[in-house]
Amino acid sequence: QFQLAKQSAEGSSAFARLSGRFPLCGRGDVNLYALFAEHFAKVINARGRSGVIVPTGIATDDSTKFFFGWLAQENRLASLFDFENREAIFKSVHRSYKFCLLTIGSDIPLAKLTFFATQPHQLADARRCFSLTGEEFARINPNTLTCPVFRSQKDAELTKKIYRAAPVLIRESSENSGEINPWGIKFARLFDMSTDSDLFLNHEQSKTFPQGTLPLYEAKMVHHYDHRWATYENDGETSRDCNLLEKQNPAYQSLPRYWVPENEVTLRTTKAPKAVLDAAKKNDELSLTDSLKQWLAGYLIETTGISSSKDLIEKLLGQTIQQTGGDLFSNDISPLCQQAQAMQQTYPLTGVEADQLATVLEKQHDLWSSLWPLLEARRPKYLLGWRDICRATDERTVIAGVIPLCGVGNNMPVMLNNAGLDPQLWACLLGNLISLPFDFVARHKVGGTHLNFFIIKQLPVLGPTQYDKPAIDFIVPRVLELTYTANDLQPFAEDLGYHGDTFPFNPERRHQLKCELDAYYAKLYCLTRDEFRYIFDPTDVMGEDYPSETFRVLKNKELREFDEFRTQRLVLEAWDKLEAGDLK
């Protein structure tokens, strides 16, 4: 009986996947409700409509993103009204279950949506309802094609406005276009706290390790403009927040739980071809030699041209440059030659590096001792990362910061500046990630407890070309002062052109600078003063019963601590000074 049931389930799944009947929902984790939704969408004529009650995942889950993306882009979505079963509309269904009323039609330019309803009468509340066009769906979630979720009409309108002012961080490639990555960012999770644990060294082991070691940072050790937020005690198990006296000492460094070999950090952060790094990881000298020769050949192809260095390129690659087996008069170069060219295009060697590499390869000795200085010179001097663990209901959702070059656990992904953008622009990016308007949008995107790559990619980040000289002159000195409070971030300060002492860690001064940056970024996002007020507290603008909330936890904390919403007051004061031209 079990075998028959198993065979039946597998047969049904195979039919859904392979029959061609369900091209949109017959993929991934196939679910029956999704198949019926696709069926209902396909059986209606140009004037017909179909309505179905299905789990809200039809609009938000990864497994149904192609179906929902098709509904949105083809103007087939009439409405989607989401309900939480907290008030037992369906008494025999769990109270946490989310379902929706999905209506599908044809040639519908504007879809009507509501989320977080608990009773049908709430659908008549215009404040809860919002509309999106197919173009707006694509602008907000171009990669996942899923439905954005908002509590209110004002939340949706503000988010749409912010996305008009700034594109998504990375627009993934599609059938019609390649990847759009204006910051040239590469994401990385450097060390997995489980699978890489064999590399971890405790305090005592790190002292006797024959090679260099670097601290292994964890997400909880970092906060906004503060890489000394928390530390471990000497026992390597107990963690605590760093106190103010420690933060005011520029020589103080947080103590990690573990250390990792420096060479491992170099291999995971440096800008070099994968073939070179793979050979180095395996200590495979033959493969390393071949990959370095290929890299150098790519440099010659790109800088001197094939005709000028043909003999040397062929010697490095060990084969002729011309494609073999093709037309006698073909000018196509061989696949190996193409790979070499791609290496240099993606990871360009400088003239000095190429000369050093040529000398090492010619002498055929000291390969390893020459390799590490090359890789270390091409690695970043510091890292920009964010906490993966977060919630939309926390005091702040996006917690990002700059840390010294070190190992980093997987709960803090990092952004690598692979495009080699000006460090001043990188400082502007950091300020953007920490700003309140950015956090406002992120709170609508985080549905669980993780700020994953796919969420970060689709958040509205101002592009590098949107920062003119006045913007850079305003942002960079403030980001510098907030970040450079300890000696170990001296490389960051020097990259920004600053060679003085560290800045004092003064909580009042730091909060003021953050508020000024928040106000400036709100202007870069083209918000009005009332729109910015709404971001802090919707009830302040729309009334006490407005069905939305934003930074309630931050507000309540400051009301207890200062008897006022201090951040809101200081940010709006900074806004007014910017308007009057009194803040430079």
N, C-alpha and C positions, 0 to 999 in steps of 0.2 A: 504493500500500500504506500509506504514511504517512497519507494522507487518510482511508482506511478505518479505520485504527487510531484516529485522532483522533476521527472521527465516532462510533466505538463507545464510546470513553471518555466523550465528552461526553453521549452518549445514556444511558449507565449512570448518570452523575452526575445527569442531569436526572430519570431515573426515581427515584433515591434521594431527590431533593429534592422532587419534585412529585407523586409518586404517592400520597402519604399513607400509604404502607406503613411508612415509617421516620420518624415525627414527632420522635423524640428524637435520633437520630444522623444523619438526612438533612439536615444543615445545616452551615454553615461548611466546614471542610476535611474532606470526606467520606472516610472510610477504610473499606475492606472489612471489616476485623476488627470494627469497631464495628457495622456493619450486621448481621453475623452474630450478635453478642452480643445486639442488640436482638431479632432474630428468635427466638433461643433463649429469651429472656425471655418472649416473647409466646405461644409455642406450648405451654407446659406448662399443665396444669390446676391446680386449687387444691391438690392433694396432690403434684404433680410437682416435680421439680428438674432443672436442667440445669447441666452443668459444662463449662467451656471454658478452654483455655489461650490467653491473649491478651496483648498488651503491657500493661504496668502503666499506661500512659497512659489506659486505659479509666476509671481512677479519679481521675487527677490532671490530665489535659489539659483545656484550655478547650473544645476542640471536642466533648468527650463529657460535659461537666458536666451537661447536662440529663438525659442517660440515667442517670448515676450518682446525681444528685440524686433522680431518680424511684425508683431502686432503694432508696436510703436512706430516703426519706420514706414510701414505700409498704410498707416492711418486706419487701422482696423480696430483700435481700442476705443470703445465708446465710454466706458466707465469702469472703475475698480473701487469698490467700497470695502475697506478692511475693518474687521471686527475682532476684538478680544472677547473671549467667552467668560470674562470675569464675573459677569452678572447672570450667568447660566441661561443664555438664550436657548442653547441646547443642553438640557439638564443632564443628559447621560454622557456628555462630552467633557473632558478635563477642562478646568477653569483657565488654564494657561494656553489653551489651543487658539490659534489664529486662523480665521477663515475670511473669505471675501466673496462679494457678489461681483462676478465678472461679466460684463456685457460686451459682445463683439459684434461689429458691423462692417461697413465698407465706406471708404471715402469720408472719414471723420477727422477733420483737421485738429480738433481740440478734445483731448481726453479729460474726463472729470474724475478726480480721485479724492478719497478720504482715508485716513489711517487712524488707528487707535480708537475707533468708535466702540462703545459697549452696548448701545441700544439703538434700534432703528430710527427713533425720532431725532437723533443727533445728525442724521444726514441732511436735515432741513436747516442746520446751523451753518450759514454761509461762511462763518469764520473758520470752520474746520475743513472746508472744501477748497480745493485748488485745481488748476488746469495746467496741462502741459501739451505742447505741440511735439510732433516727431523730432523736430530739430532740437528742441530743448531736452528731450530724453537723451539724444545723442551727444549733446554738449555736456551734460552733467555726468553721464555714465557711458562714455564712448567705448570703453574696453569690455566691460562686463555685460552691457546691454540690459541690465536689470533696472527695476523701477526705483527711483529715489523715494525716500520715506520722510514725510513731514507731518508735524502735528497740526499745523495751521496754515491758512492761506498766506499770512504774512511771512512765515518761515520760508515758504516756497518762493514767494516773490523776491525776498531778500537774497536767497541762495541763487536764484536765476540771475539777479543783477550782478552778484559777485562773479559768477561764471562768465558773464559778458565782459567783465573787466580783466579777467585772467584765465588763461587756458589751463587744462589739466597738466599736471607735472610731466607725465609721459603718456602720449597717445600711442597705443600699440599698433603694430602693422595690421593691415586688413587686406582684403582682396583688391581694393582700389588704391591703396597708398601704403607707403612704408612707415616705419616708426617715426614719430615726431618726439624728439627728446631735446628740447632747447638747452637744457643745462648739461647735457652729455653725461648724465648720472649713470653710474653702475651700482646696483644694490648688492649688498653682501651680508650674509650671516657668517661671521668669522669662525666661531668655535661653538660646536654643539655641546651643551653641558652634559649630555649622556654619551654620545658616540665618540667624542673627542677626549673623554675623561682620562684616557691613558697618557695624554700629553700633559696633564695638570700636575704641578709641583706645589707642595706646601711650603711654608716659610723656610723651614730647615733645609729641605731638598733644593730650594732655589739658590741657597748660599753655596752649595757644593756642586751645582750643575756645571759641567765643564765648559759649556758655551754660555752666551749671554741669555738672560731671561727678561721678560716684561710682565707687568701686572696683568691679570685678567679682570677687566671691568665687568660688572653686572649692572643691569638696568637700574636697580634700586639705588645705586651709588650716584646717579646723575639726576639733575633737575634743570630747570630753565637757567641758562647762563651760569651753571654751577656744577662743576665736575667733582666737587667735594661735598656732595649732599649727605652721603652716608659712608661708613667705614666698618671694617671688621675689627674685632679685638684680636689680641695676639693669639688667642686659642684657635683662630681660624673658623670658628663656628658662630659666635655671637656677633650680631651686627647692631649698629646704632647710628643715629643721626650725628653728623659732625656738629660740634658746638661753635658758637660765634667766635670764641677766642682762637680756636683752631683755624677757622676760615680767615681770620684777620692776620694770620701768620703766613706770609707768602711762601715760606719754605715747607709748610706742612703738606703732606700727601696722604690721601686716604689709603688705608691698608686693605688690600684685597684678600679674598679667601685663598686664591690660587695664583700661581705664576705659570707662564708658558714659555717654551723656547723662542728666542727672538727670531730665529730663522723661520719658524712656522708663521709668525706674524708677517714677516717679509714676503713669504710666498703667497700669502692670502690677500695682501694689499697692494703689492707692487704692480706697475704697469708693464707687463711683458707677455709675449705670446704663450698660449696654453701649452704648446709643445715644449717650450723651454721650462716652464714651471713643472709640468708633469715629469720631465726627465730629472729635474732637480729633486723633486719629492722622492723619486725612486732611487736616487743616487746612480742613475744609469749614464755613465760617462759617454758611451758611444752615441746614445740617443741625444744627449745634451750637445755633443759636438755637431751632430747633423742639424739639429734645430737652430743652433747659433749660426752655423754656416748659411742656413736658409734665410734667417733674419738679416744677416749681412748682405746676402744676395739681393734681398728685397730693397735694402737701402740703396744699393748700387743701381738697381732698376729705376727707382723713383728719383734719384738725384743726378745720376750721370747719363742714364738712358742705356738701353740694351746694346745699341750699336757701339757705344764708346767703351763698354766694359764687358763685351760678349765673352771673351776668353776667361776672364776672372769669374764671371757669374757661372759659366758652365763648369769651371773647376770647383767652385764652392758647392754647386748642386750635384755634381757627378754625372751630369747628363747634358744633352744638347738643349738649347733653349726652345727651338722650334718644335711644335706639336708633331709627334711621329704618327705614321699611319694615315695621314690626311692627304690633302691635295699637295702635289709637288710644289706648287707656287703659293701655298698657304702661308700667311704671316702669323697664324695663331701660335701663342706660346704654350708650353707644356703645362699640365695641371700643377706640377711641383713649382714651376716658375710663377704661376698665378698665385699659389699659396704664399710664396715668398713675398710677392708684391703686396698681398693683402696683409701680411704680417707688418710690413713697414707702414702701410696706410693706417692701420689700427693702432699700432704701437711704434710710432716713429722714433728711430735712433737719431741722436744728434751726430754731428760730424766728429766730435771728440770721442763719443761712445763708440762710433764705428771704427775709428782709428785704433782705439784700445782693443776692441774685439778682434780686429784683423791681426794685431800683433800677437795676441794670445793664441789665436787659432794657427798662426804661422809657426810659432815656436812649439806648439803642442805640449806645453807644460804649464803648471800652475793654473789649470783650468778652473778648479773649484775656488781657489783663493782669489781669482780675478772675477769670478761670477758674482760672489756675494756683494762686493762693493758696487758693482753695476746695478744689481737688483735693489740694494739699499738706497742708492741715489735716486732710484725711480719710484720709491714708495712715498706715501704721504707723510708729512711731519706731524699731523694731527688728524683726528677723525670726527666726522659729524654723524651723529646717530640719534635714534629716538626709542622710547620705551614701547615695546610691543604690547605689553599688558596694559590695558586701559579700559575705561567705560565711559559711555556718554553721560553718565550721572555723576562722574567724579568732579572735584573742584576744577580741574583742567583735564582735557582729554589728550591733547598732544603734548608730550613732554620730550623736548629735544635739547641737545646741547653739544658743545665741542669738548672733546677729551684729548689728552696727549696720545701719541701713537702707542698702542698697547694691544693686547688680546682683548676681545670683547665677546661675551657670551651671546648665545642665540636669542635671548630675550631683549637684546638691544641691537637691531639691525643698523647698518651704517650705509651712508651714501658716499661713494668714492667719486672724486672730481676727475674722472677719466678724460674729460675734454680739456683739462688744464686751464679752466677759466680763471680770470683775475681773482685773487683772494678777496679783494674788496667786494666783488659780486657774490662770492661764497658767504661773506659776512652778511650781505643783504638777504641771501637765501635763509640763513639761520634766523635772522630777525623775522622774516616772513612766517617761518614754521612755528615760531613762538607767539605770534601775534594773536590777539583776541578774535578779529574777524575770521582768520583762518580756522581757529578752534571752533568757532560757531558752526562753520560748515562741517568740520570733522565730526561734531557731535551728532549730526544728522546721518552720517555715513556709518558710524560704528554701531552695529546692532548687538554685538556680543562683548567679548573681553579682549579682543586682539585688534591692533592697528596693523593689518597685514599689508604686504606689498601692493596687492591689487586695490586696496583702499587708498593708500598714499599716492599711487599713480594717478588716481582720478580726482584728487583734491585740487582746488584752483590755486595755482602758484604763479605769482607774477614772473614773467620771463626776464632773462638777463637784459634784454634790450629795453625793458620798461623802466630801468633805473638810469635817469640822467644824472648829470654832475651834481645839481642841488640835492637830489635824493641820496646819492652816495655820500655827499658831504654831511648830510643830516644823520644818516643811519649808521655809517661805519664807526665814527668816534664813540657813539653810544654802545654799540655792540662790543667794541674793543674794551671800553671801560667796564662793562658788565662781565665780560669773559675773562680778561687778563687780570686775575687777582692772585695768581700763584705762579711761581717760577717755572713750573713744568709746562706752561703754555706760552713760553717765550717765543717759540717758532711761529705761533699763530700771530702774536703781536708784530713780530718782525716782518711777516708776510704782508701785514697791513701798513708797513712803513713806519712802525713805532719802535723806538729803541730805548725808551726810558724805563723807569721803575714800574713795578706792578701797581695797580690801582687799589686803593683801600676798599675793604669789604664793609661798606656802610649800608645797612639794610634800608634806611630811609632814602638815601641817595639812589640806591639801586631801584627801589620801587618807583621813584619819580622818573628815572630814565626809562623803565619798562612802560610806564604810562604814556610817556611822550612818544615812544615807538609805536605803541598801540594806536594812538591818535593818528600818527603819520601813515601807518599802513591802512587805516580805515579810509583815509583820503586817497591813497593809491588805488584802493578798491572802488573808488567813486561813490562812497556812501555819503548820505546827508547826516546832519547831527541827530535828527530824530531817528533815523535808521540805526545809527550807532547806539543811541539810547535803548532802542528795542533789543539790540544784541545783548546788552547787559541785563535787561529785565523787561520782558514783554508787557508785564502788568503796569509798568511805569508809563508806557505809551498808550496801551490799548485798554486798560482797565483791569480791575482785580480778577474778574472771572474769565479772562482771555485764556483759551485752551492751549497754552504753550508754556514752556519754561526753558531757560537757557543755562545761566550760571547761578542757579539757586543755591547750590552748596557753597560756592564762593561768597555769595551775598550773605548767607546766614552766618558763615564763619566770621566775616568782617563786622557784622552787626553785633555779634557777641564780643568780639575783641576790641572794636573801636566805636561801637554804638553808632555806626554809619556804614554805608557801602562805600568805603574809602576809595577803592579802585575806580569805581564809576565816577566819583567826584573829581579825582585827580586826572583821569583821562579826558573828561569833558572840559576841565580847565585847560589842559594842554591843547585840546581841539580849538578852544576859543582863542588861545594865544597864537596858534598857527593861522587862524582866520585873520587875526589882527596884524600878523606879520611880526609878532613879538617873540617868536620862538624860532631860533635858527639852528 
